[in-house]
Amino acid sequence: MAQNNSNRKRFHVVLIKPSKYDDEGYVIRYLRGVLPSNTLACLHGLTQSVEEDHYLGTEVEIQAHLYDETVTKIPFSRIAQLHKERNGQVVVALVGVQTNQFPRASDLALRFRKMGLPVMIGGFHVSGQIALFKKPTPELQALLDAGVTLVAGEVEDTWKDLLKDCYQGQLQSLYNYLNLKPDLSFQPIPVVEPDYLKHFAFSNFGTIDCGRGCPFACSFCTIINVQGRTMRNRHPDCILEAMRENFRERDVNYYFFTDDNFSRNPHWEDFFEALIEMKEKEGIEIFFMMQVDVLSYKIPNFVEKAWQAGCTQVFIGMESINPKNLQAAGKKQNKSQDYAHMIEAWHTKGISTHVGYIIGFPFDSPESVREDVETLKNEVKVDQASFFMLTPLPGSMDHYKMIQEGAWMDEDYNRFDSFHPTTHHPNFTAESWMKAYKDAWAGFYGKDNMKAILSRADEVSYWRIFMNFIWYKSSIEAEGNHPMIAGFLRMKDRTDRRPGYAIESPFKHAWKRAKDLKLLLKNYWHLFLEMEEVWLATRIRSEREKRLVEEWQILRNRIPQTQAHLKQQAQELLRQADELKKRRTEDVRRQAEQLIHQAEELKLQAMNWKDLQLTRRKLFFKRLNIFSFKGITTRADIDWFWARTKINLKKGAFYKINLFTVITNFLRDAKLNTIFLYYLLVKKAQHSTRLGDL
């Protein structure tokens, strides 16, 4: 970027990725996020390219300002100040706006317009509505009437002209680029901003769209009508060069390829081979997760090459197990009978599998959803699942047909997030639909299924899956949000609330937030203990510890068998003695007495054997250390002790509480929690440097 110069004019391009409102009208924002926005990175790269090319003239310096509202509070006063500075000019671009974010984006746009700033808004909602209805729908027309500029379609070829129009004060009300699908081959690559990544749990995490479009025709999908059904891709050399720069200058080595279907990228093999070569010749090891279709595992060498290139996880659009649902949704490429083979194909290379599953297709019912979740768990055996409610998103054929038919839909686009029921369903009420959705999450991410999944995982993928479980469980149970929009530690701004909701007094809001925080901490504590239990049952053990546990298991199994055998021998000798006693000869009596003596000795041997094993058991645990976690596979005994102690305290039965036992269990619990926390921090640190090595 050009050097600052007091005589140069400054054009500030403010790029904002809006959040959405929760059900109480508060903006959803977190202290730390999980998934950075690829749209922000794309437009940042395009803006830098316009500046480097001096498209607005050498006397104009273009400065990009990035704000992701899911992790950053929008600084309205600072943005207004930029507009007032000498030689300063500002445009606000609300980018990547999805339908559920549109109400919030509209409120932001109107607020900036009242401040006198030019505003553009683009993304899938604007593009999807215009793609199918051709003319602006009522909510879009309301923005046009307020002087907001709408941008439909992709802007790789036109961003420089948009900025020029804005700088010259010639912004049009609507730009429709839907028919101008740009060639992505050598377009500017999304630029990762280090200061932006600091707001996320993992600062080495980047996103990139290697390609756009999808060849399939799913009726619920918006991508095919906005980005098209013809695959367009970036050139592998451009992507690799960007990865080198991100690795060397920003320590970014893990990527989420946001392509809707990477497996249909015609350059996938060249790209994978280039990643392999970069690792072998340059020592730059990149890891990634990608979205693929269910048939991708059948592409020759695709799974093998993906593994060699650094793939750690695949997200698969499974959508449903019911063939009738797949047919109704136009997802004819999915064959449910092949799902288990597909998952196994990825697992053979240690690549974990994550499926998207939609609840609310025409043939779904509360009973069928329960059965489907059990099938996912026990037969298909996926590692992760993300559940969604079928939603007629603007830009999809489902939405278009419902509008044409006059079918009922929720009027609040804020609820079009795939986490709320927004239409009527023949087999569900709104309440039963929501219950089936929540039960699916609870059923799949129950303790037993997490243990089963982690028990199947190898040493490479274990901690990667475990960390994802923490993310998903914290989102669902602690934070109460879908993992795709949730982060860690929810923030709520008292005054920044959706129009129509009351602004609470500082005291009332602080009291509510205190109660929220108390509940949140309680939820996180329960989550910590639950994940500790899962870890104890499934953790990868050292060879020495495995041998110790096996030896103890053998001893424990032999004790009852040996005792039973000795007792059986003694009983047989006593029986023989009783028979001999019936004979009244002196020799027989002496023989009987000898047999009785032998029987008594066998009894003693049986008792000594039991004592011996108890002694060995004590020595075994002494060897492990009473405060060590080694050999422990559950915290059930500690939890039972605390539960019993709590009951005794409530009853006032203090005489039943042994102080020494309380202290001992407290120390054991503290040691166990400390060790688990240590492992989490160590693995989190590893996760931040080499996610593929976990």
N, C-alpha and C positions, 0 to 999 in steps of 0.2 A: 504494500500500500504506500501511496505517496507520503512524503514527509509533511508534517503539519506546517502551515505557513499562515501568519495572521492576515495576509492579503488574499488568501484563497477563500473561496466560498465553500461552505460545508453543507452537504446534503445528507441529512440523517434519515436512514431507512430503518424504521422501527419494526422489527419482525416479531409478532406475538402469536404464540400457539395458545389459544384460549382453553380453559378447563370447562367444567360443567357445574351445574348446581346440584347439591344433594336434595333429598326430599324435604329438608327444612329450609331450603333456600340459600344455604351457605355455599360459597365457592369451594370446590374440592381442591385442597392444596396440602402437600405433605412437606415435612422437614427434609426428607430424603426420598427421591424417586427411584424407580427401577429401570424403566424403559425411556431413554431419550428420544426426542422427536427427530425423525429422519427428514421431515418436511422443513424444519428449521435449518438443518444442516444443508439441505439442497439449496434453499434460497440464500443462505449465507454464502455458499460457494458461487452461486450465480451473481450475487451482488459484488463480491470481490472481483469476479471476472470483468464486470462492467467498469469497476474502478481501475483495474490494471490496464484495460484497453483505452482508458480516457474517453469513453464514449460520449460523456457530457462535456468534454473539453478539459484541457490541462489545468484550467483555473478552478475546476470544481473537484473537491475532495468528497468522496462518498464514504460515509461511516455507517456500518451496520451495527444495530443494537438488538440482541436476542433476548427474548423473554418467554419462558415456558411457564404458564400460569399454574401448572400442576405442582411446581416446586419454587415458584418465585412470585412475590407480590408485585403487581404492576405499579411502577412509580409514576403516577399521572403527573404530579407536579414537576418531576424532573424532565419528563418528555415535553411538557408545556414550556419549560425553561429553554430547552434546546431550540424550540421554534422562535423564541424571543431573542436569542443571542444574535450578536452582530454577524451579518453575512450567513446566518443560519436558516435552514429550511428543513421541514420535516414531512415525511409521509408515514402513515401507520398502515401496516399490512397485516391483517388477521389471516393466518395461513393454516392450511390443512384442516379447515373447519368441518367436522363431521356433524351429522344431524343432531346428535344429543348435545353437541357443543354450540349449536346454532343460537339458542336463546341467549346464552352468555355472550357469544360473539356479537350478537345484535345489540345487546346492552352496552358492550364496550364501544362498538362502532358509533352509537348514538352519543355516548359520553364524549368521545373524541371529537365528533362533529360539533358539539356544543362548545368545545374548546377552540373551534375554528381550524381544526387540522383536517387535511385530506385523508380519506380512509379508503382502503381497498379490502375486499374480503373474497377469499377463494376457498377451494376445498371440495370435498365430495358432496356436501349438501347442495351447494350452488350448482356445481357441475351436473350432479345427478338429476336435479329438477329440470334444468334447462335441456339436458340431453334427451329426456323423454317427453317433456311437455312443450318444448321449443320456446315458449314465452315465460316470463317471470311469474311464478306463483304468488299468491297474496303476501306471504311473509317476505318474499324477495322484493316485491313491488314497494312494500313499506320502507325498506332500506333505500331503494332508489329515490323514493319521494323525499327522503331525509338527506339526499346528496351523497350517499355511499356508493362507491364504485364496485360493481360485481365483476369477478373474473372467473370464467368457466373454462376448464381444460388445463393442459400443461403449458408451462411458460418458458421452457428452456430456450426456445427460439425467439421469444417475444419479451422477455423480462427487461432487456435493455430499452426497448421502445416504451414499455409501461413506465419505467423510471423517467425516461425523457419527457413523456407527456406530463407526468406529475411535476417534474422540475420546472417545466415551462408553463404550468398552470393550465394544461389542456386535457386533463383527465376526462375521458368519456364516462358515461354512466354504466355501460356494459361492454365487456370484451368477451367475445365468444370464440375460443380457440379449440373447441371440441373436435373440429374436423382437421385441425393442424397437428397431427400426431408427430412430435419431433423425433428425428433420428438421434438416438441417445449415444451412438458409438463414441463420439469424442467430446461430449458435453462436459462442462465443469463438474468435477466430482464433489459430492457433499463434503463440506468442511467441518471437522470436529473442533469445537471451541472448548479449550481446557477449563476456562472459568465456568462454562455451562455444565460440564461434566462433574464439577465439584459438588453439584447439588444432588448427585445420585449415589446410590450405595456402592457402586463399583465404578471408579474413575477410569478404568481401562476398557470400558465398554463403548463400542461405536456401532452405528447403523449405516447401512448403505443399500440403495436399490440398484441391484445389478441389471434389472430388467423390469419391464412393465407389460401388462396385458395378460390374458389367460385364454386358452383356446376352447375352454369348455363353456357350457351354457346354463349354469345353475340359476334357477329363477329367483333366488333370494339374494344374489350377488349384485353389487353395484359396479364392480371393477370392469366387467365386460362392456358396460354401457358408457363408462367414463374414459377408461384407458384403452378399450378395444379388445378384440379377440385375437389380434395379430401380435405375436411376441416381438418386442423391441428391446434391444440390449445394449449395455455399455461395452466398449471394447475391453477385453481382459487386461491389456497393457495399462490402460488408464486407471483401472481399479487397483492394480498391483502397485503402481507408482504412488497412488494416494495412501495405500496401506504402508508402504515403506516410510513415507513421510510421517504418518501418524505414529508409527512404531518408534522411529528415531527421535521425534520431537515431542511427542505427547504420551509415550508409553502405552498406546492403545494397541492391544493385540487380540481382542475378542470382538466379533461382529455378529450382529443379527442382520441377515440378508432379508430385507423387507419384501422382496418379490413375492407376489401371491403364489407363484409356482416356479421355483428355481429349476426344477427338474426338466422343464420345457424350454430352458435357455439353450439355444443351439450351440453355444460356446462352452457349455458346462465342462466338457472334457479338457479343452485347452486351458480353461481357467484352473481346474483342479491340478492339472499337471504343472502349471506355472507356480502354484502355491507349494507343491511338493519340491520343485526345483529351487524355489526361493529359500525354503527351509534347509535343504541339503547344501546349497552353494553359498548362501549369504548368512545362514544362521538366524534368519528371521522366521520364527514359528508363529503362524496365525491360526487361531481357532475360531469356529463359527457355528451358529445354528441357522437353519434355513427352513422355509416352508416348501413342502412338496405334496404331490397328489398320491393317492393310494396305489397307483400303478407304477410309481417311480422305481420301486425295488426290482421290477422286471426289466428295466433298461440295462442292457449288458454293461457290466463293470461300474455302474453308477454308485452302488453302495460301497464297493471296494475302493474306488477312487476318492469318494467323499471322505471315507475314513482316513485314507493316506494323506489327504489334503488338510485335515484338521477338524472335520465335522464332529461335534460332540452331541448334538441333539437335532432331531427333525420334528417340525410341527406339521401334522398331517390332517387335512380336512376330511375327517371320517364322516362327520355330520350325523349319521344314524346307522343303526344295525339293521333296521327293518327294511327289506327290499322294496316294499310298497312306498315307504316314505322317500326313499332314494329316487324311485321312478317319478313320484309326484313332484319332486324338487328339480327334476331335470338332471340329476346327478347320475346319469346312466353308467358312467365309467367306474363307479364304486360297486364292488362285488363283495357283499358282507361275508360270504363264505371263505374269502381269501384273507380276511383281516388277520387271523392268527398267524398265517404264514408270512404275511407282510411284516408284522411286528418282530417275528423271530428272525427274519432276514436282517433287519437293522441291529437286533441284539447280538447276532453272531459277531459283529464287529465292535461291540461295546458302545454303540451309538444309542443313546436313550431316546425314547419315543414319547411324543406329546400329541394328543389328538384333540381336535375341536369337536364338540358334540352339541347338537342343537335339539332343544326340547320344545315341542309344540307343532311338529309336522302333523298332517291330517290324520295319520293312523296311530298317533301317540295317545296314550291314556295313562292315568296314574299307575296302573298295574304294569303296563308295558315298559314304562320308564324305569321302574324298580328292577324289572327283569333285565333290561338292557345294561344298567349299571353293574349288576352282578355278572353279566356276561363279559363286560369290559374288564372287570377285576379278575375273574377266575378262568376265563377261556382265552380271551384275546391277550390279556396280561400286558396292558400298556403301562408305562411308567408314570405318566401324568395325563390328566384330562382337564380341559377347560370347557365348562358348560355355559350355554347361551340359550336364551329364549328366542324362538323364531319371531323376527321383527320385520315388518314390511318397510325396509329402508328406502327413502326417496332415491331414485336411480336404479332400483331393481324392478324386474318385471312383476314381482309380487305386489309391490306398491302401486305400480301403474294399473294393473288389472283391478285392484281393489278400488281405486279412484274411479275407474271407468264403470265399475259395477255399483258404485255407491255404497260399498260396505263400510261398516263402522270402524273407525280408528281413533285412538286417543288423540286429542287435539294438541297435547303438550309435547313438543318435540324433545324436550329435556328428558323425557322418559324413553326415547327411542335409542336406548343404549344396549339393547339385548339382555338387560337384567330386569326389565319390567314387562308385564303383560300389556300389550297395546292394541290387541284385537280380540274379537270373540273366537272361542274355539269350541267345536261340537262336543269334545270329550272332557273339557275342563271348565270349571268356573275360574274367575281371576284368582281366587284364593287357593284353589287346589292346584292350579298351574304354578303359582309361586311356591307352594309347598313342595311340589314335585321337583322343582328347580333347586330349592334349598336342600331337600333330602338327597338329591344326586351328589351335591358337594359333600354333604356330611357322610354319605355312604362310601364314596370313593376315597376320601381323605380321612377315613376312620383309622384308628390306631392299628387294627389288625391288618388292613390292606397295606398301610405304609410299611409295616414290618415285612409283609410278604414281598413287596416290591424291592425293598432294600436287601432282603436276604438273597434275592436273585441277582443283585447287581455285583459287578466285579469291582476290584479295588480302584480302577480308574474312574468309574462313573458314580461310585457310592456317594462321595461327598457332594458332587454336583447335584444329584437327585435330592440329597438330604437338604441342601441349601434352598433348592426350589420348593421343597415341602414347607420349609420355614416361611418363605415368602408367601406361598399360597395360603397356608394356615393362618398367618398373621393377617392377611388381607381379608379372608373370609370370616374368621372367628373373632380376631382382636379388633380389626378396624371396621369390619362390616361392609366391605366393598369388594367388587370384582377385582381379582389380581391384575387384570390388564390396565386398570386405571388407578390402582392403589400403590402407595409407597409405605413409608414407615413414619409414624407419629403425625397424625392428622392435625392440621392447623385450621383455625376458624377466625376470620376477621369479623369483628362485631358489626362494623359499619358497612362492610361490602357484602350486602345481602340482596337477593333477587327482589326486584320491584313487586310490591304487593305483600311482602313480609315485613313485620314490624321490626324496627331497630331497637333492640333491648337496651336498658340502662346498663352502664358499666358494671354496677354491682350484680344485677341479675345475670348478666352474661358471664361474669367471673365466677359466680356460684355454679352456673350450669357447666362451665368448662372445668371447674374443680371436680364436679361429680363425673363428668366425662373422663377426665384424666384418671380418677380413682378406678373407674370401671376398666379403662384401658390397661392400666398397670396390673389389675387383677387378671384380666384376660391374657396379658403377656406372661404373667407368672404361671398360670395354668398351662399355657402353650409351652413354656420352658420345661416344666415338669413332664409334660406329655412327650415332647421330643427327646428328653433325656431318657425316658422309659423306652422309646423306640430305638434310640442309639444303643442302650445297654443290651437290648435283645438282638441287635443286628450288626453291631460294630465289627469291623475287621480285626481279628485277634492275632497276636504274634504266635509263632510256632510253639514257643515255650509254654505260653498260656494255654494253647490248644491241647498240648500234651498233658498238662496238669489237670485240666478239666476232664479229659478223657480218662486219665488214671483214676480220678475220683469217681467218675461215672461207673467204671468197671468195678471198683471196690464196693460202691453202693449197691450195685446189682448183685454182687456175689454174697454179700452179708446174709440176706434172707435165705438164699439158696443153700449156703453152707450150714446155717443154723437148722434149717428144715431137715437136711440130710443127717446131721448128727442126732437130732431128736428122733428121727425115724429109726436110726440104728439102736439108740438107747431103748426105745419102746419095744423093738424086736427082741433085744436081750432080756428085758424084763418079762416079756411074754414067755420066752424059753425058760427063764428061771421059775416062773409060776408053774409051768408044767412039770419041771423037775421036782419042785417042792412036794408035789402030790405023791411022789414016790418016797417012801419012808426009810430008805437005806441011808447009812452014814455017808457013803461015798457020794450019793446023789445030793445029800444036803450040802456037803463040802463044795461040790461042783456048782450048786445053785448059788451058794454064798460068793463063789468066785465070779459068777456071772453078774450078780448084783453089784459087786465091787467094780467090775468093768463098766457096768451101766452108769454108776455114779461118776466114774472118771470121764466118761463120754459127756455127761451133763456138764461137768466142770469145764471140759474142753469147749463145749458150745458157749458157755458163759464167758470163758476167756477169749474166745474168738470175737464175741460181740464187744468186749472191753477193748480188745486190740484194735478193732476197726474204729471205735470211738476215739481212741488215742491217736490213731493215724489221721482221723478227720481233724482233730484239734491241731495236730502238727501241720496238717495241710493248710488250714486257714491261718495258722501262725506264720507259715511260710509266705502266704500271700499278703499278710498284714491286714488287720481288722479294718483299717481306714483306707485300704486300697480298693480301687474299683475292679481290679483283676479278678476274674472268676465270677463276678456279679453279672447276672443277666436280667435282673429286674429290681425295681425299687419298691416292689409290692409290700415287702415286710416293713420297710420304713414308713410307707404311706399308711399301712394298717396300724402301726404303732401310734402315729400322730392322730389318726382318726379316733382310736380308742382313748387316747389321752384327752382329746378335745371333748369327747362325750363325758368322761369322768370329771373334767373341769366344769362342764355345764351342770352336771348333777351335784357338784360339790363333794364328790367322793375323792377327796384329796389323799385319803389313806391308801387308795389303790395305785397312786402314782409313786413310782420309785425314782427318786432324784438322780441316782447314779445312772439308771437306764435312760432317763431323759437326757442327761449330759452326753452319754455315750452315743445315743442316736442323733443328737444334735451335731456332734462332731463328725459322725459318719455322713450325715446328710450334707453338712457344709463342705466336707472334703469331696464328696461325689459331685455336688453342684459346681465347685471350683474347677474340678478336673474337666467337667463337661463344658463349662464356659471357656476354659483354656483351649480346648479342642475347637470350639466354634470360632474363637478369635484367630487361632492359627490357620484354620481352613479358610476363614474369610480372607485373611491376608494372602493366602495362596490363590484364592479365587480372584483376588484383585491383580495378580501378577501372571499366573499361568492357569487359566480356567480349564484348559484341556488336560492338565496334569493331575487333577484331583482324584 
